[in-house]
């Protein structure tokens, strides 16, 4: 065996191993995210985004794309040059961003209009006798629609079979709450990295200065009503603990707000003080509870009537969210950009764009940080507003990821071409 053959063999084994790991990670996530409509919808969107990324990365490799289409049974046939030239005027005038220069370099696929509903709806393709003429530049839209549909069917089948999987105890412990797992800093039982200690009197100015939208909403609701329901107190109280509010200061803060709502001190001490001490590990099982991550807030109990907890980007009506963002002095243009992310279910990216707008940072797609934790938002804000001397130690990791994103970062980084990616057609 010569060196060339050895290199080819080694590379083939590496690709096979990457494919194997990619398939395993996909099916683990499929099991974890099949249990509810919200989980399935969110997971499908992330898988489709990943698929689009990989497809676009191979867009210059026509051989790889053709092999992928043939391997997965896509019978998209390009129209002949004769038909293409005959329809030249109609195709140029009716196809999105098509001109005479790009016309010659594009193939056109003739497909039934039901296979290209997104393109038809947005009037991006030429229609004739029930068929859509799709340029090769829009081929991804066709394939991604089929991918979304087949994955949706597969998740529905998996959900029906989940009772059988629940009998496997070795898997159940991992699958039950994997969508809420988090690998970043837990921000528990420590002083703030940016301040020596935060008192009750400092919370209001810090809210205006550095609280993320979810915690601003809870704080202002508490100030207005002098009360929060259980999940709101839990979400906000653990956040305050994570930024460095001590147990004594937390009791002082909550007591001062609740008594403004005509609650006497004895009632507060009997009904609410215990839960606050419990959050700090001073009562009950003495567990050191940690602040909620973004994923736990987004995928956790949705707010009901009278509740204030949750993620504004996930749980708040659009008109109310717009008002909140404008109150944070975010421009109308930036608000519109945030809403685009919200409508695409990219809630953490929307929060990152909000962070960039508030702190006058670049909102370019490749520079915006996806916020993974409310306390991360607070600490980054404080570092920008109150910079300290640079440390000689290693740079702290600012991008915290949950289990889902951890697996996806691996999958995005995996060097697979399209022929190495499985498809989900039944």
N, C-alpha and C positions, 0 to 999 in steps of 0.2 A: 504494500500500500504506500503510495507516494504521499508527500506532504499535502498536496492539494486535496486528495481524497480524504485524508485524515481531518483536514480543516472542515471540509464539507460535512463529514460524518459528525464531528463535534458540534457544528452549528445546527445540524438537524436535530440532534439530541437536545440541545438547549431550547430550540423552538418547541419541541414536543413537551418538554418539562414546563415551559411557560404556559402552553395551552392547557396542560393538565391542571396546573394551579389556578389558572383563570376559570376553568370550568368548575372546579371545586368551590372556589370563592363565590361564583355566581349562584350555585345551587344552595349553598349555605344561606346566602342573603335571600334567596327566593323563599326558603323555609321560614326565615325570620320575619319576612315582610308580607306574608300571604294572609294574615289573620283578620284584617279589617280593610274596609274600602279606602280609608285614609292612608294606611300603610301601603297598600297596593298601588294607589295612585301616585304617591310620592316616589316609591321605588321604581315604577315604570318610567317616570320622568327622568330619574337619574341614569337608568340603563340606556334610555334613548339618547341622552346627552353624551354618554360614553361611546355609544355606537356611532353617533355623528362624528365625534372627535376622531375615532379610528378610521372611519370611512374617508373623511377629508384628508387625513394624513396620507392615505393611499391614492388620492385623487389624481396624482400625476403618473401613477403606475397603472396604465390601462390593462396590462396583462393580468395583474393581480385582481383588479376589479372584475374583469371578465371571468376569471377563474372562480371568483367568489359567487357571481351570479349563476354560473353554470352549476356549481357545486350545490347550490340551494334551490335549484329548480325555477329560477326566474326566466321566463321566456320573453324577455323584452327584445324585440327585434327592431333595429334601426330601419327607417324607411330608405328606399333607394335614392341615389343621387338624382335620378330623373324626377322622382316625385318631390324631392326636396326643392329642386330648382323650379318646378312647376308652381309650388306653393310659396316661393320665396317672399313675395310681397306680403302675403297674409301672415306668414311666420315672423317676419321682421316686425311688422306693425302690432301684432297681437301678443308677442312673447316678451316677458318682463326683461328689461335691460338688454334687449337684443338690438344690434345694429348690423350693418352690412359687413363690418370687420369681424365681429364675433360669430356671425352667421356661418361663415365658411368653416370655422374651426369646431363647430358643434355638430354632433349627431342628433337626430330627432327620433324619438321612440313613439310609436303610435299605440296608445293603450286606451282601454275603455275608461270613460270619464270617472267611473266610480273608484278606479285605482288611483286617481289623482285629485281627490276632492279638495284637499288643502290648496292646491295650485289653482283649481277651478274657482274655488270660493274667493280667492284673492286676485282672480283674473290675470294670472301670470302665464297662461298657455293658450294656444289657439285651439278652438273646438270646431269639429266638423262631423256631422252625422253621428253624434254620440261618442266620438273618439277625441281624446286629447293628444296633442302633439307636444311631447315633453322633451326639451333640450337636454343633452347629456349633463349640462351644468346643474340641472335640477333633478338628476337621477336619484340623489340621496333622499329627496322627499318621498319618492315612491317606495324605496326600500325601507326607510325608517317607518313609514305608515304600516307596512306589513309586519315589521319587527314589533311595533307597539301592539298591534292586534294579536299576534301570536303569543307574545309575552303575557298579555292580559288573559287570554284563554288558559295559558299554562298555569298562571297564578290561581285562577279560579279552580282548576283541577287540583292543584296542590292544597288549597284551602279545604276542599271536600275530603281530602285524604289525611288532613292533619290529626284527626282523632286517633288514627293508627300510629302516627309518629309520636303522639303524646305517651304512648305505652313504653317508648324507649327512654328510660330515665336518664341514660347517659347523654342524650341529646337535649332533653327538655330544659335542663337548668341553663343551658347556653342560649336556647332559642327564645325563652319566655320574654326576656327584657333586653335582647341584644340591640334593639333600636334606641335604647336609652343609655347604653354603655358609653363610657367616656374615658379617654386615655390621657387627657391633659392634666394640668394642675387642678387639684380639687378645691383649692382656696379655703381649706378648712383649718380651724384651730391655729391661727397665726395672725400676726399683725400685718397690716397693709405694707406692701413693699415700697409704697411711695410716701407713707406718713408714719410717724411714730405711734399714733393712736388717734382715733376719731371719737369725739364726744357727741352727745345728743344735739348740742347747739350747732354743730358743724354740718349736720346732715342736710338741712335745707339749702345752704349755699352750694354744697357739693352736688346736690341733685341738679341744680341749674347748670352747673359747670361740667360734670363728668358722668352722670348716670345715663345708662342706655335707655332707649325709649320705653322698654317694658317696665323698668324700675321707676322711671319718671312718672309713668301712668299710675303705678301703684302709690307712689308718694303723694301725687296730687289728689288722688281719690281719697287717701287717708286724711289729707289736710281738709278736704271738702266735707267728708262725711264723718270724720273722727271715728272711723271703724272700717275694718276689712274682714271679709269672711275667711274661713279657715285656710283655704288654699292660697289666698292672697297674703295672709299673714305669714304662712310658711315660706312662700317664694320670696317675699320681700325681707322677712326676718333673717333668712339664711344668707341672702345677698349682703345685708348689713354686717352680719357676722364675718363674711368673707372679706369685706373691705377694711376690717379692723375695729369694728364697734364691739367693745367689751360687753359682758353680760350685764354689769351694773349700768352702763350707759344705755344699753338696749332696753332694760326695764324702765329707766328714766324716760326714754324717748316714747315708748309705747304708752306708758302710764299718762304722760302729759297730753298725748293726743286723745286717748280714750276718755279722759275726764272732761275734756272740752265738749264732749257729746253727752253731757249730763249723766255720766256714769261715776258713781262714787268710788273712792279708792279701795274700799273693802271688797266691792264686787269685782273690780279689776284683779286684785290680788288673789281672790278665790277662783275666778273663772279663766283668767288669761296668763297670769304670771307663771304658773306651772308649765304651760306649753313653751314659753320663752326659755325657761331654765332647761327644759327637756331638749330644746334645739341645741343648747350649748353643752349637752352631756352631763348635766348636773342632777337630772331626775330620771326615773324609770330604769331602763337598761344601761344608762350612762354611755349611750352611743354618741360618738362625735359626728353629728350630721354635717354634711357638706352642702354648699350652695348648689342650686340646680344649674346644670349646663343648658345650653340652648336646645339641644336635642330633646332633653327631658321636658323642657317647657313646651316645645313645639308638638311633641308626640304624646304628651301626658294628658291629664284630664282637661277637656275643653271647658272654658268658662260658661256657666249658666246664667240665669237671670240674677242680677245683683252681684255677680262675681266680677272681679277686676284683674284676676291673674291671667296668665297666658302670654303669648307673643303677639304684639300689635300687628306684625306683618302677616301672621297666620290667622288670628282670631278676630281682628277688628274690621268693621265695615270700611269700605274704601273712603267714603266721605269723612268719616271720623278720623281715619288714619291721615288723610290729607291735612285736616285741621291741626292734628298733633305735630306733623312734620313742619308745617308752616310756623307753628308756635315756637319751634326750635330754630327759626330763622333760616330755613332751607328754601332756596329759590324755587319758583314754579317749575323751571326747567329741570332742576335736580329732583324735585318731587316726582315729575313724570318719569324720569329715569329709574327711580326707586320702584315706582308702580309697575314698570315693565318686569322687573325682577320678581316682584310679588306675584304678578299674574302667571309667571313661569314657575311658581312654587320654590323659588330660590330665596327663601326668607333670610338666611344668614348672609348672603351676598347683599341683599337689600339693606340689612343692618350695617354692613360694611360700607356701603355707599352713603348711608346716613352719617356714619362716623366721619368719612372723608369730607362730606359737605360741611358738617359742623366745625371741623378742625381745619378747614381751608386747605385740604390736601387734594392731590390729583385724584380725579374720579375715573381715570383711564381703566379699562377692563382688566388689564394685566397688572395693575398696581393696587387695586382695591382689595383689602383684607376681608376674608370671610370670617365674621365673628362667630366664635364657637362657645363663648361663655360670657354672661353679663359682667362678671368680675374682670374678665380679660379686657372688655370694653373700658371699664372704669380705670384699670391700671394703665392701659395704653394712653388714655386721655390725660391722666395725671402726669405721665412722663413727658407728654408733649407740652402741656401747660406749665409744668414745673420741672424743667429738666434738671437732673442732678449731674454730678461729675461722672464722666464715663468710667465704667469699671474695667479693671484689667483682667477680670475673669472672663470665662467664655460667655458669648452672647446668649441671653436666655431665649428659649424657644417661644415665639409669640403665636405660632399657628398650632392651636390645640385641635385634636381630631377625635371624633368618636369612632367606635368600632367600624361603622359603615364606611366612613371616609378613609379610615386607615386601609381597609381592604381595597377601596377604589383608587387611592393614590398608587397602590401597587399595580392595580390593573391598568391604569392610565400609563404608568411608566413602563409597563411590559412591552417589549419590542416585538409585537406580533404584526404580521401583515394580514390582509383580509382573508387570505386562504387559510390562515390558522385560527380564524374565529368561527365558532359554531353558530348556527342559526337555529331558530326555535320552531320552524315549521313542522306541523304534526305529520 
